[in-house]
Amino acid sequence: MILLVSSQPRDATALAGLCESRGWLVRHCDSVRATQRLLRRSLPRTLLLRHRLADGYSDQILSQLGDSHAPHLPRSIVMVEAGTPSRLEARLLDLGADTVLRDPLRVEVLLAYVAKYERATPRCPTPGPRAAPAFVPFAGGQFHPAARIFRRGRNSVHLTRREAQLAELLGGAPGEVVTYESMYAEILHRLFEGDTSNMRVLLRKLDQSLVRAGVRLRDWVEVIPKSGYRYRAATPPPRR
């Protein structure tokens, strides 16, 4: 599987189309933060990422992979802008990038590298212990992302996979707008094309699940029209 990381929708659509035309499965992330969250859950075989992203740069992602204790690491192709200094290319390679390509991209070369890495055996870093995931604060209770359990007082509920992913996205960005682009990429594994109905349904389902633990999610999550959702980590005011 290829993880494509680009903050530009047109660029992401074009690159995804190229890869899918060769029969490869592609998932998309649009930011450093979204990519880091996804990589904590699963690793692709090939990582195809733009260096400049909406909230940071590719070296933040490469550094996370370098610190990973996963049994296998993805092969990574970093795409940089024309005129990028050679010292930046050297830094990216030193951080673990397998290949650095400059704009304008030569399609045949890009696809040749992707094909090579999709066939290759993943890299194996030195293994080490991984900390067990813990409960994290969310909506006045405690949420365990790996077990998909939400607990508040003596009440607990088991969330569906997508409900847990939405809770993890919102809880991981308190006070910030989690965009529809990010939610569609990380939860539905496809590009956002303007239809918000899937996320509205999922938010309602998560709200209904948390009600069983005595929590009204709408007290904690604000819907930002045409943008996404914003989670308020602070205790909401009492309902009147």
Buried (B, 14 or more C-beta within 10 A) or exposed (E): BBBBBBBBBEBBBEBBEBBEEEEBEBBBBBBBBBBBBBBBEEBBBBBBBBBBBBEBBBBBBBEBBEEBEBEEBBBBBBBBEEEBEEEBBEBBBEBBBBBBBEEEBEEEEBBEBBBBBBEEEBBEBEEEEEEEEEBEEBBBBBBBBEEBBBBBEEEBBEBEEBBBBBBBBBBBBBEBBBBBBBBBBBBBBEBBEEEBEBBEEBBEBBBEBBEEBEBBBBBBBEEEEEEBBBBBBEEEEEEE
